[in-house]
Amino acid sequence: MNSIERAKIIATANAFWHEDQPVNAGMLIFERIPLDLRPQWAAAILEMAYLYIEPLPEIDRVFNFVRQPEAWPLEKGREAHGVFDAVRHFCKARGFPSDLLESVCGLAENVAGITFTSRQFAAPFDHNRGWWIAQNIKTINSHLPPTKFLEVAWQAHGDEQYILLDVPVSCNRGCPICHPPRWDYLPDIKLRDA
């Protein structure tokens, strides 16, 4: 993808963002990120949000899952799924002492799901988890006092180093959205034939 095409995608995503359509903005960006870069992209945004809550072992485990792929071979699919489950169970068991914590945990669940799916484990998570990262950013920001979080996180969301695909690819061989292709969410995005 050349820089002009990349700039056009980012500009269109920014227009959706400013029209309060963050999921459409997220879709445009996420579907242009190669599978192997999606976990790092999502984790970079989670890192920014994580600064605003107390450290949690469940979220630290999400970062471990992203940053140490060699520790999570396909044979460890159940344990890999457990990374997502641990965040979800923490949130349910504890209840949410704050809306901010709930929102950051929601982002952490999406990061774990994106990582699981992009690494081709069986029974992938919802295809659209990456689309919701933009909404996660807005929701987290709504629970913060005035900070630079929104601006910095949105810039990381549209970081050009990750936007490399001319045509989106199938996220996982088990994805019901990609197989058979059901790719009519936005008319300009078409799935590359496998």
C-alpha positions in Angstrom: 0.0 0.0 0.0 1.4 3.4 -0.9 1.4 6.5 1.3 -1.5 8.1 -0.7 -3.8 5.1 -0.2 -2.8 4.9 3.5 -3.6 8.6 4.0 -7.0 8.2 2.3 -7.9 5.3 4.6 -6.8 7.3 7.7 -8.7 10.4 6.5 -11.9 8.4 5.9 -11.5 6.8 9.4 -11.0 10.2 10.9 -14.2 11.4 9.2 -16.1 8.4 10.7 -14.5 9.2 14.1 -15.6 12.8 14.1 -19.1 11.8 12.9 -19.3 9.6 16.1 -19.1 6.4 14.1 -16.1 4.8 15.9 -16.9 1.2 14.9 -16.8 2.2 11.2 -13.5 4.1 11.8 -12.1 1.0 13.6 -13.2 -1.3 10.8 -11.4 0.8 8.1 -8.1 0.7 10.1 -8.2 -2.8 11.5 -8.9 -4.5 8.2 -5.8 -3.0 6.7 -3.5 -4.4 9.5 -1.8 -7.7 8.7 -2.6 -10.6 11.1 0.8 -10.8 12.6 0.8 -7.1 13.5 -2.7 -6.9 15.0 -1.7 -8.1 18.5 1.0 -5.5 18.8 -1.2 -2.7 17.4 -4.0 -3.5 19.9 -1.6 -3.9 22.9 0.0 -0.5 22.2 -3.5 1.1 22.7 -4.1 -1.1 25.8 -0.8 0.1 27.3 -2.0 3.7 27.1 -5.2 2.9 28.9 -3.5 0.7 31.5 -1.7 3.7 32.9 -4.9 4.9 34.4 -5.8 1.9 36.5 -4.0 -0.2 39.1 -2.0 -3.1 37.7 -3.9 -6.4 37.3 -2.3 -9.8 36.8 -5.1 -10.7 34.3 -4.1 -7.7 32.1 -0.4 -8.4 32.6 -1.1 -11.9 31.2 -2.7 -10.3 28.1 0.5 -8.4 27.5 2.5 -11.7 28.0 0.2 -13.4 25.5 0.8 -10.6 22.9 4.6 -10.2 23.5 5.6 -13.9 23.8 4.0 -15.8 21.0 6.6 -18.6 21.3 5.1 -19.4 24.7 1.7 -20.0 23.2 1.9 -22.7 20.4 -1.3 -23.9 18.8 -1.3 -26.9 21.1 -1.9 -24.5 24.0 -5.2 -23.3 22.6 -7.2 -23.9 25.8 -4.6 -22.0 27.8 -4.5 -19.3 25.2 -8.3 -18.9 25.4 -7.8 -18.8 29.2 -6.1 -15.4 28.8 -9.4 -13.9 27.6 -11.4 -15.9 30.2 -9.2 -14.6 33.1 -10.0 -11.0 32.2 -13.7 -11.7 31.8 -13.9 -13.8 35.1 -12.0 -11.1 37.0 -14.5 -8.5 35.9 -17.6 -10.6 36.7 -16.3 -12.0 40.0 -15.3 -8.6 41.3 -18.0 -6.5 39.9 -16.8 -3.1 38.6 -15.7 -0.7 41.3 -15.4 1.9 38.5 -16.6 2.5 34.9 -13.0 3.1 34.0 -11.8 -0.3 35.2 -14.7 -1.9 33.3 -13.8 -0.1 30.1 -10.1 -1.0 30.3 -11.1 -4.6 31.0 -13.3 -4.5 27.9 -10.3 -3.3 25.8 -8.1 -6.0 27.4 -10.7 -8.7 26.3 -10.6 -7.3 22.8 -6.8 -7.4 22.7 -6.8 -11.0 24.0 -9.4 -12.0 21.4 -7.6 -10.3 18.5 -4.4 -12.0 19.5 -6.0 -15.4 19.8 -7.7 -15.1 16.4 -4.8 -13.7 14.6 -2.5 -16.6 15.8 -4.9 -19.1 14.2 -6.1 -20.9 17.3 -9.3 -23.0 16.7 -12.6 -21.4 17.5 -11.7 -17.8 16.9 -13.2 -14.8 18.7 -15.7 -12.5 17.0 -14.3 -11.1 13.8 -15.2 -7.5 14.8 -13.2 -7.3 18.0 -10.7 -5.1 16.3 -13.4 -2.8 15.0 -14.4 -2.1 18.6 -11.0 -0.8 19.7 -12.0 2.7 18.5 -15.2 2.6 20.6 -13.1 1.3 23.6 -10.9 4.4 23.2 -13.9 6.8 23.3 -15.5 4.9 26.2 -12.3 4.9 28.3 -11.8 8.6 27.6 -15.3 9.4 28.9 -14.3 8.1 32.3 -11.0 10.1 32.6 -10.5 13.6 33.7 -9.1 15.8 30.9 -5.9 14.2 29.6 -4.2 13.6 26.3 -5.4 10.0 26.3 -8.0 10.4 23.5 -5.6 12.2 21.2 -2.7 9.9 21.8 -4.7 6.7 21.7 -6.5 7.8 18.5 -3.1 8.5 16.9 -1.9 5.0 17.9 -5.1 3.6 16.4 -4.3 5.0 13.0 -0.5 4.5 13.2 0.7 4.2 9.6 3.3 1.6 10.4 0.5 -1.0 10.8 -1.7 0.0 7.9 -0.2 -2.1 5.2 -2.9 -4.1 3.4 -4.5 -3.0 0.2 -7.2 -5.6 0.6 -8.3 -7.2 3.8 -7.5 -10.9 4.4 -9.3 -13.7 6.2 -8.6 -13.4 9.9 -8.8 -17.1 10.8 -9.7 -20.3 8.9 -12.6 -20.8 11.4 -14.1 -17.3 11.1 -17.8 -17.4 10.1 -17.6 -13.9 8.7 -14.6 -14.7 6.5 -15.7 -18.2 5.4 -17.8 -18.0 3.4 -17.1 -14.3 2.8 -19.7 -12.0 4.2 -18.0 -8.7 3.7 -20.5 -6.0 3.0 -20.2 -3.8 6.1 -18.8 -0.9 4.2 -19.0 -0.9 0.4 -15.4 0.0 -0.2 -14.0 -2.9 1.8 -13.9 -6.3 0.0 -12.3 -9.4 1.3 -9.4 -10.9 -0.8 -10.5 -14.3 -2.2 -8.6 -17.1 -0.4 
